[in-house]
Amino acid sequence: MMNSGKRVYRSDLRADQARATRRQVVTAASRLFAERGYAATTIAAIAAEAGVSRKTVFTSVGGKVELMKLAYDWAIAGDDEPVAKVDRPEILELQAEPDASVVIEKYVAGLDESMTRVAPIHDALRSAADVDEQARELLETLETQRLRGMGMFAADLDGRGALREGLSRDGAADLLWFYIQPVHWDLLVQQRGWSRAAYRTWLRTSLELHLLGLS
């Protein structure tokens, strides 16, 4: 009779190996997308960067669109753990914080950290969307998801009674969607040479003013 313990062990080992390979491939894709852009990054180049075959790239993740989607998702999360953003400790901590201005301050601090990963990938995808239909569809999907996330943030602030007078929940979501753009981080920090501290101050004060009415 076959030892079921060995079978589970081998299954877990294969799963760990598959996850490690996928992480290796997506990390390589992220680096090349950021350095070369979407169009100039080939599957062959990703395979070479990851130290695997082209076939392994396809079987472990998929084509360039799937690679870009995972690269973006992992940049947002900071890892490849299968945990939804809303269920992560940092978000739960924000939901438990009673002071809306502190919520915004902590959110901006975490956002600044993630922007170092997200902005280069987002820039590559925006450039690709001008010439590649699949990239354009992916960008539209990600922007829709981002707006949905901002809607949840706005709903949380509204539920606290924290939104400034005259600002609707939908209006707050639109403002969050506008201000929390990777392109703003890229323009101010990467292109204009702002310090990350200056970016955090700008974003925090903008959100406090336009969402909470604090000056």
Backbone as CSV, one residue per row, in Angstrom:
resi,resn,N_x,N_y,N_z,CA_x,CA_y,CA_z,C_x,C_y,C_z
1,MET,0.855,-1.193,0.000,0.000,0.000,0.000,0.890,1.242,0.000
2,MET,0.553,2.227,-0.873,1.359,3.421,-0.985,1.220,4.281,0.264
3,ASN,2.302,4.845,0.691,2.317,5.722,1.864,1.726,7.070,1.480
4,SER,0.551,7.398,2.062,-0.116,8.652,1.712,0.698,9.859,2.155
5,GLY,1.496,9.685,3.215,2.340,10.780,3.670,3.347,11.187,2.626
6,LYS,3.945,10.193,1.950,4.909,10.488,0.895,4.238,11.201,-0.269
7,ARG,3.001,10.757,-0.583,2.276,11.349,-1.702,2.004,12.830,-1.421
8,VAL,1.573,13.150,-0.217,1.304,14.544,0.152,2.590,15.352,0.127
9,TYR,3.673,14.764,0.641,4.961,15.454,0.669,5.416,15.806,-0.742
10,ARG,5.321,14.816,-1.649,5.747,15.059,-3.026,4.864,16.111,-3.696
11,SER,3.571,16.066,-3.395,2.654,17.047,-3.962,2.996,18.443,-3.469
12,ASP,3.275,18.566,-2.173,3.639,19.861,-1.608,4.961,20.355,-2.196
13,LEU,5.898,19.427,-2.386,7.196,19.794,-2.948,7.037,20.312,-4.367
14,ARG,6.211,19.637,-5.162,5.974,20.089,-6.536,5.317,21.461,-6.552
15,ALA,4.369,21.663,-5.646,3.686,22.953,-5.568,4.662,24.063,-5.192
16,ASP,5.548,23.778,-4.254,6.557,24.764,-3.839,7.499,25.083,-4.988
17,GLN,7.889,24.043,-5.724,8.792,24.257,-6.854,8.118,25.079,-7.952
18,ALA,6.827,24.773,-8.206,6.076,25.519,-9.222,5.937,26.983,-8.823
19,ARG,5.683,27.223,-7.535,5.536,28.601,-7.063,6.861,29.346,-7.166
20,ALA,7.955,28.669,-6.828,9.274,29.301,-6.919,9.607,29.664,-8.360
21,THR,9.260,28.770,-9.286,9.514,29.036,-10.699,8.678,30.211,-11.177
22,ARG,7.412,30.219,-10.784,6.539,31.319,-11.196,7.042,32.649,-10.639
23,ARG,7.492,32.642,-9.393,8.029,33.861,-8.791,9.259,34.334,-9.558
24,GLN,10.105,33.391,-9.938,11.317,33.702,-10.686,10.972,34.335,-12.034
25,VAL,9.976,33.779,-12.709,9.576,34.268,-14.029,8.945,35.651,-13.933
26,VAL,8.034,35.833,-12.991,7.347,37.124,-12.858,8.317,38.213,-12.414
27,THR,9.249,37.881,-11.544,10.258,38.848,-11.108,11.108,39.304,-12.287
28,ALA,11.484,38.354,-13.125,12.263,38.692,-14.319,11.453,39.567,-15.266
29,ALA,10.185,39.223,-15.465,9.311,40.007,-16.345,9.140,41.421,-15.812
30,SER,8.937,41.556,-14.506,8.766,42.875,-13.901,9.981,43.755,-14.155
31,ARG,11.142,43.178,-13.965,12.385,43.923,-14.148,12.536,44.380,-15.607
32,LEU,12.259,43.502,-16.539,12.429,43.845,-17.953,11.358,44.817,-18.436
33,PHE,10.116,44.631,-17.979,9.054,45.575,-18.351,9.433,46.987,-17.914
34,ALA,9.952,47.106,-16.700,10.328,48.409,-16.156,11.521,49.006,-16.899
35,GLU,12.473,48.161,-17.288,13.696,48.650,-17.921,13.528,48.892,-19.421
36,ARG,12.823,47.980,-20.101,12.759,48.034,-21.560,11.404,48.463,-22.107
37,GLY,10.367,48.359,-21.281,9.018,48.595,-21.768,8.354,47.290,-22.165
38,TYR,7.078,47.345,-22.353,6.293,46.144,-22.648,6.599,45.595,-24.037
39,ALA,6.556,46.461,-25.047,6.716,46.010,-26.431,8.096,45.404,-26.681
40,ALA,9.124,45.990,-26.084,10.503,45.533,-26.337,10.876,44.305,-25.523
41,THR,10.033,43.925,-24.596,10.329,42.751,-23.760,9.691,41.516,-24.381
42,THR,10.509,40.580,-24.807,10.018,39.357,-25.428,9.964,38.220,-24.415
43,ILE,9.199,37.204,-24.751,9.144,36.014,-23.904,10.521,35.373,-23.814
44,ALA,11.250,35.394,-24.925,12.599,34.828,-24.924,13.510,35.578,-23.954
45,ALA,13.372,36.901,-23.919,14.192,37.701,-23.014,13.827,37.417,-21.555
46,ILE,12.545,37.260,-21.289,12.090,36.943,-19.936,12.618,35.574,-19.515
47,ALA,12.547,34.620,-20.426,13.045,33.274,-20.132,14.538,33.309,-19.814
48,ALA,15.286,34.056,-20.609,16.727,34.148,-20.388,17.026,34.825,-19.049
49,GLU,16.280,35.881,-18.745,16.482,36.602,-17.483,16.163,35.714,-16.286
50,ALA,15.129,34.889,-16.438,14.705,34.013,-15.337,15.518,32.723,-15.279
51,GLY,16.256,32.430,-16.338,17.041,31.196,-16.375,16.198,29.964,-16.609
52,VAL,15.129,30.127,-17.397,14.247,28.999,-17.711,14.005,28.984,-19.224
53,SER,13.268,27.980,-19.686,12.946,27.893,-21.112,11.711,28.736,-21.429
54,ARG,11.522,29.031,-22.719,10.322,29.756,-23.146,9.072,28.961,-22.765
55,LYS,9.151,27.651,-22.931,8.007,26.798,-22.593,7.650,26.937,-21.123
56,THR,8.654,27.016,-20.270,8.401,27.144,-18.833,7.702,28.459,-18.519
57,VAL,8.066,29.523,-19.242,7.392,30.816,-19.035,5.899,30.667,-19.305
58,PHE,5.575,30.036,-20.422,4.164,29.872,-20.794,3.422,28.940,-19.837
59,THR,4.057,27.838,-19.459,3.367,26.867,-18.611,3.241,27.335,-17.164
60,SER,4.193,28.136,-16.704,4.158,28.578,-15.308,3.299,29.817,-15.104
61,VAL,3.220,30.657,-16.143,2.438,31.897,-16.007,1.520,32.117,-17.201
62,GLY,2.091,32.159,-18.400,1.307,32.449,-19.599,2.061,33.390,-20.500
63,GLY,1.323,34.151,-21.298,1.932,35.096,-22.222,2.240,36.433,-21.556
64,LYS,2.533,37.442,-22.384,2.973,38.725,-21.852,1.885,39.433,-21.046
65,VAL,0.644,39.311,-21.472,-0.439,39.976,-20.734,-0.591,39.377,-19.340
66,GLU,-0.538,38.058,-19.256,-0.634,37.394,-17.946,0.551,37.770,-17.061
67,LEU,1.719,37.873,-17.674,2.915,38.266,-16.935,2.783,39.701,-16.409
68,MET,2.284,40.588,-17.253,2.097,41.971,-16.833,1.071,42.078,-15.705
69,LYS,-0.021,41.310,-15.830,-1.066,41.344,-14.802,-0.506,40.889,-13.451
70,LEU,0.233,39.792,-13.445,0.815,39.313,-12.199,1.878,40.274,-11.675
71,ALA,2.677,40.817,-12.572,3.706,41.775,-12.155,3.061,42.971,-11.461
72,TYR,1.953,43.439,-11.998,1.250,44.586,-11.414,0.626,44.212,-10.075
73,ASP,-0.048,43.071,-10.037,-0.693,42.624,-8.790,0.332,42.446,-7.672
74,TRP,1.455,41.829,-7.997,2.485,41.592,-6.980,3.146,42.896,-6.565
75,ALA,3.248,43.844,-7.491,3.809,45.143,-7.134,2.892,45.865,-6.146
76,ILE,1.601,45.766,-6.367,0.628,46.374,-5.461,0.720,45.730,-4.082
77,ALA,0.730,44.419,-4.049,0.711,43.685,-2.775,2.065,43.660,-2.085
78,GLY,3.128,43.641,-2.875,4.461,43.520,-2.310,4.926,42.084,-2.169
79,ASP,4.073,41.129,-2.548,4.444,39.715,-2.474,3.474,38.915,-3.349
80,ASP,3.651,37.594,-3.345,2.779,36.741,-4.150,1.858,35.885,-3.288
81,GLU,1.634,36.319,-2.052,0.738,35.576,-1.178,-0.704,35.677,-1.687
82,PRO,-1.449,34.552,-1.665,-2.826,34.561,-2.172,-3.813,35.158,-1.159
83,VAL,-3.559,36.413,-0.761,-4.409,37.097,0.212,-4.914,38.382,-0.427
84,ALA,-6.236,38.560,-0.452,-6.816,39.759,-1.047,-6.338,41.004,-0.314
85,LYS,-6.225,42.105,-1.031,-5.735,43.353,-0.441,-6.578,43.753,0.767
86,VAL,-7.908,43.609,0.661,-8.788,44.051,1.748,-8.639,43.198,2.997
87,ASP,-8.040,42.011,2.862,-7.876,41.114,4.007,-6.485,41.186,4.620
88,ARG,-5.651,42.085,4.121,-4.281,42.171,4.613,-4.224,42.981,5.908
89,PRO,-3.259,42.655,6.780,-3.192,43.293,8.103,-3.164,44.812,8.059
90,GLU,-2.442,45.385,7.086,-2.327,46.839,7.029,-3.670,47.514,6.734
91,ILE,-4.508,46.833,5.921,-5.826,47.387,5.619,-6.761,47.217,6.803
92,LEU,-6.691,46.082,7.461,-7.509,45.853,8.650,-7.145,46.845,9.755
93,GLU,-5.861,47.169,9.835,-5.414,48.152,10.824,-6.015,49.526,10.525
94,LEU,-6.056,49.902,9.248,-6.639,51.188,8.870,-8.128,51.223,9.193
95,GLN,-8.813,50.118,8.955,-10.248,50.068,9.226,-10.543,50.217,10.720
96,ALA,-9.595,49.791,11.551,-9.789,49.864,13.002,-9.381,51.217,13.576
97,GLU,-8.685,52.033,12.787,-8.224,53.344,13.264,-9.402,54.331,13.291
98,PRO,-9.677,54.960,14.441,-10.839,55.842,14.551,-10.658,57.216,13.911
99,ASP,-9.433,57.691,13.773,-9.173,59.043,13.277,-8.950,59.009,11.762
100,ALA,-9.835,59.674,11.007,-9.757,59.636,9.544,-8.471,60.252,9.026
101,SER,-7.972,61.304,9.671,-6.726,61.923,9.205,-5.537,60.996,9.417
102,VAL,-5.574,60.204,10.492,-4.517,59.222,10.734,-4.612,58.098,9.696
103,VAL,-5.832,57.727,9.336,-6.035,56.722,8.294,-5.362,57.168,7.000
104,ILE,-5.600,58.405,6.611,-5.004,58.923,5.384,-3.485,58.979,5.492
105,GLU,-2.975,59.427,6.629,-1.525,59.504,6.823,-0.872,58.126,6.692
106,LYS,-1.450,57.121,7.341,-0.889,55.771,7.279,-1.054,55.163,5.884
107,TYR,-2.181,55.447,5.256,-2.412,54.925,3.906,-1.369,55.487,2.939
108,VAL,-1.120,56.791,3.034,-0.148,57.436,2.151,1.250,56.883,2.390
109,ALA,1.603,56.629,3.632,2.925,56.075,3.945,3.108,54.712,3.281
110,GLY,2.099,53.858,3.369,2.177,52.547,2.724,2.158,52.656,1.218
111,LEU,1.393,53.608,0.714,1.288,53.807,-0.730,2.621,54.237,-1.323
112,ASP,3.313,55.133,-0.634,4.613,55.602,-1.112,5.575,54.432,-1.295
113,GLU,5.535,53.491,-0.372,6.407,52.311,-0.478,6.044,51.471,-1.699
114,SER,4.761,51.253,-1.919,4.340,50.406,-3.045,4.566,51.087,-4.389
115,MET,4.537,52.421,-4.418,4.712,53.141,-5.680,6.084,52.900,-6.291
116,THR,7.085,52.634,-5.477,8.416,52.338,-6.020,8.374,51.088,-6.887
117,ARG,7.445,50.191,-6.583,7.294,48.963,-7.374,6.269,49.136,-8.492
118,VAL,5.172,49.834,-8.182,4.037,49.907,-9.099,4.278,50.875,-10.260
119,ALA,4.831,52.053,-9.971,4.936,53.100,-10.988,5.684,52.659,-12.250
120,PRO,6.839,51.972,-12.157,7.520,51.557,-13.397,6.694,50.564,-14.228
121,ILE,5.986,49.657,-13.554,5.152,48.685,-14.270,3.964,49.388,-14.917
122,HIS,3.353,50.303,-14.172,2.202,51.046,-14.688,2.607,51.884,-15.896
123,ASP,3.780,52.499,-15.833,4.261,53.313,-16.951,4.463,52.460,-18.191
124,ALA,5.037,51.277,-18.017,5.239,50.371,-19.155,3.909,49.950,-19.761
125,LEU,2.923,49.702,-18.914,1.614,49.270,-19.403,0.904,50.419,-20.122
126,ARG,0.993,51.629,-19.596,0.359,52.781,-20.245,0.940,53.007,-21.636
127,SER,2.244,52.887,-21.744,2.889,53.064,-23.046,2.447,51.980,-24.022
128,ALA,2.352,50.749,-23.525,1.951,49.631,-24.382,0.505,49.750,-24.823
129,ALA,-0.341,50.342,-23.975,-1.770,50.443,-24.277,-2.044,51.279,-25.519
130,ASP,-1.093,52.142,-25.889,-1.277,52.976,-27.078,-1.156,52.186,-28.371
131,VAL,-0.480,51.034,-28.309,-0.211,50.293,-29.546,-0.645,48.829,-29.489
132,ASP,-0.994,48.341,-28.306,-1.326,46.922,-28.146,-2.725,46.786,-27.544
133,GLU,-3.615,46.111,-28.274,-5.012,46.005,-27.832,-5.135,45.248,-26.515
134,GLN,-4.394,44.145,-26.371,-4.475,43.372,-25.138,-3.968,44.179,-23.949
135,ALA,-2.913,44.944,-24.166,-2.391,45.795,-23.100,-3.402,46.875,-22.742
136,ARG,-4.073,47.422,-23.736,-5.094,48.439,-23.491,-6.255,47.867,-22.680
137,GLU,-6.675,46.667,-23.025,-7.763,46.027,-22.280,-7.346,45.739,-20.841
138,LEU,-6.099,45.333,-20.646,-5.608,45.066,-19.300,-5.560,46.357,-18.490
139,LEU,-5.084,47.444,-19.100,-5.034,48.729,-18.407,-6.432,49.177,-17.998
140,GLU,-7.393,49.009,-18.894,-8.765,49.392,-18.576,-9.311,48.555,-17.416
141,THR,-8.995,47.270,-17.415,-9.432,46.391,-16.328,-8.812,46.815,-14.999
142,LEU,-7.528,47.099,-15.015,-6.833,47.501,-13.790,-7.343,48.842,-13.275
143,GLU,-7.647,49.762,-14.197,-8.171,51.065,-13.776,-9.575,50.917,-13.179
144,THR,-10.364,50.018,-13.739,-11.693,49.751,-13.185,-11.573,49.173,-11.777
145,GLN,-10.631,48.249,-11.608,-10.399,47.665,-10.285,-9.902,48.716,-9.303
146,ARG,-9.046,49.601,-9.777,-8.506,50.652,-8.912,-9.616,51.594,-8.468
147,LEU,-10.500,51.962,-9.385,-11.617,52.827,-9.036,-12.540,52.144,-8.041
148,ARG,-12.731,50.834,-8.205,-13.560,50.087,-7.252,-12.928,50.128,-5.858
149,GLY,-11.610,49.968,-5.817,-10.912,50.034,-4.536,-11.021,51.407,-3.898
150,MET,-10.929,52.460,-4.725,-11.079,53.815,-4.199,-12.502,54.048,-3.695
151,GLY,-13.458,53.386,-4.344,-14.844,53.480,-3.888,-15.016,52.881,-2.506
152,MET,-14.306,51.799,-2.247,-14.368,51.175,-0.918,-13.732,52.087,0.131
153,PHE,-12.641,52.738,-0.239,-11.980,53.673,0.667,-12.912,54.854,0.965
154,ALA,-13.529,55.385,-0.089,-14.450,56.511,0.074,-15.634,56.118,0.950
155,ALA,-16.126,54.893,0.757,-17.262,54.419,1.563,-16.875,54.331,3.035
156,ASP,-15.643,53.925,3.304,-15.169,53.840,4.687,-15.121,55.229,5.314
157,LEU,-14.578,56.206,4.575,-14.517,57.571,5.091,-15.917,58.154,5.274
158,ASP,-16.792,57.867,4.335,-18.170,58.357,4.427,-18.882,57.737,5.621
159,GLY,-18.641,56.447,5.849,-19.255,55.762,6.977,-18.823,56.332,8.314
160,ARG,-17.661,56.939,8.339,-17.162,57.579,9.557,-17.727,58.994,9.731
161,GLY,-18.406,59.487,8.686,-18.871,60.868,8.711,-17.735,61.853,8.532
162,ALA,-16.663,61.404,7.859,-15.443,62.209,7.769,-15.363,63.057,6.504
163,LEU,-16.161,62.773,5.487,-16.058,63.531,4.246,-16.512,64.974,4.467
164,ARG,-15.834,65.908,3.807,-16.187,67.319,3.946,-17.608,67.566,3.436
165,GLU,-18.198,68.622,3.932,-19.570,68.950,3.568,-19.692,69.173,2.062
166,GLY,-20.701,68.565,1.485,-20.962,68.726,0.063,-20.279,67.713,-0.829
167,LEU,-19.399,66.881,-0.269,-18.695,65.877,-1.073,-19.408,64.537,-0.959
168,SER,-19.836,64.006,-2.094,-20.516,62.718,-2.108,-19.515,61.583,-2.048
169,ARG,-20.019,60.401,-1.780,-19.155,59.220,-1.755,-18.531,58.984,-3.123
170,ASP,-19.323,59.134,-4.192,-18.787,58.941,-5.545,-17.752,60.009,-5.874
171,GLY,-18.009,61.248,-5.424,-17.046,62.316,-5.663,-15.738,62.044,-4.948
172,ALA,-15.830,61.521,-3.731,-14.624,61.171,-2.973,-13.847,60.068,-3.673
173,ALA,-14.568,59.087,-4.210,-13.905,57.992,-4.933,-13.164,58.523,-6.156
174,ASP,-13.792,59.462,-6.866,-13.145,60.050,-8.039,-11.880,60.808,-7.653
175,LEU,-11.937,61.552,-6.546,-10.760,62.299,-6.099,-9.631,61.352,-5.686
176,LEU,-9.968,60.294,-4.969,-8.967,59.303,-4.600,-8.358,58.671,-5.839
177,TRP,-9.193,58.325,-6.794,-8.736,57.714,-8.039,-7.787,58.651,-8.777
178,PHE,-8.105,59.957,-8.752,-7.260,60.936,-9.440,-5.921,61.125,-8.729
179,TYR,-5.948,61.363,-7.441,-4.726,61.673,-6.711,-3.806,60.467,-6.564
180,ILE,-4.398,59.295,-6.370,-3.562,58.112,-6.138,-3.268,57.432,-7.470
181,GLN,-2.585,58.161,-8.326,-2.191,57.682,-9.643,-0.694,57.390,-9.634
182,PRO,-0.290,56.216,-10.086,1.155,55.951,-10.193,1.888,56.993,-11.026
183,VAL,1.193,57.565,-12.013,1.848,58.545,-12.879,2.255,59.788,-12.100
184,HIS,1.503,60.149,-11.045,1.872,61.312,-10.245,3.184,61.057,-9.492
185,TRP,3.321,59.856,-8.957,4.576,59.503,-8.275,5.737,59.561,-9.259
186,ASP,5.508,59.036,-10.458,6.562,59.026,-11.473,6.951,60.449,-11.871
187,LEU,5.954,61.291,-12.102,6.236,62.661,-12.529,6.980,63.447,-11.453
188,LEU,6.514,63.362,-10.220,7.085,64.181,-9.159,8.410,63.633,-8.622
189,VAL,8.445,62.323,-8.370,9.637,61.736,-7.748,10.701,61.378,-8.782
190,GLN,10.297,60.676,-9.820,11.270,60.216,-10.809,11.716,61.322,-11.760
191,GLN,10.740,62.089,-12.248,11.077,63.070,-13.273,11.471,64.440,-12.707
192,ARG,10.779,64.881,-11.661,11.069,66.201,-11.107,12.006,66.141,-9.905
193,GLY,12.348,64.948,-9.465,13.338,64.805,-8.410,12.855,65.116,-7.008
194,TRP,11.525,65.082,-6.782,11.024,65.279,-5.426,11.510,64.146,-4.536
195,SER,11.717,64.450,-3.259,11.996,63.382,-2.309,10.694,62.631,-2.037
196,ARG,10.814,61.421,-1.569,9.613,60.651,-1.250,8.854,61.288,-0.093
197,ALA,9.582,61.925,0.813,8.927,62.627,1.918,8.076,63.779,1.386
198,ALA,8.603,64.501,0.390,7.851,65.606,-0.203,6.601,65.081,-0.914
199,TYR,6.740,63.945,-1.602,5.583,63.338,-2.263,4.524,62.953,-1.233
200,ARG,4.939,62.332,-0.130,3.983,61.931,0.903,3.257,63.144,1.482
201,THR,4.002,64.217,1.719,3.392,65.437,2.261,2.371,66.013,1.285
202,TRP,2.745,66.080,0.009,1.820,66.595,-1.018,0.547,65.766,-1.084
203,LEU,0.693,64.459,-1.117,-0.469,63.601,-1.266,-1.339,63.644,-0.012
204,ARG,-0.715,63.589,1.157,-1.496,63.605,2.403,-2.280,64.910,2.549
205,THR,-1.598,66.034,2.324,-2.280,67.317,2.483,-3.371,67.512,1.427
206,SER,-3.144,67.011,0.212,-4.154,67.109,-0.851,-5.401,66.308,-0.475
207,LEU,-5.204,65.099,0.022,-6.335,64.258,0.390,-7.075,64.810,1.618
208,GLU,-6.319,65.307,2.576,-6.953,65.874,3.768,-7.786,67.092,3.412
209,LEU,-7.268,67.928,2.498,-7.979,69.123,2.084,-9.228,68.800,1.274
210,HIS,-9.062,67.988,0.249,-10.158,67.762,-0.688,-11.160,66.715,-0.232
211,LEU,-10.742,65.831,0.658,-11.675,64.809,1.150,-12.271,65.175,2.510
212,LEU,-11.409,65.636,3.405,-11.852,65.877,4.776,-12.143,67.349,5.070
213,GLY,-11.694,68.228,4.168,-11.899,69.651,4.397,-10.943,70.245,5.402
214,LEU,-9.818,69.559,5.645,-8.830,70.057,6.590,-7.814,70.925,5.853
215,SER,-7.438,72.032,6.434,-6.482,72.919,5.783,-5.225,73.045,6.629
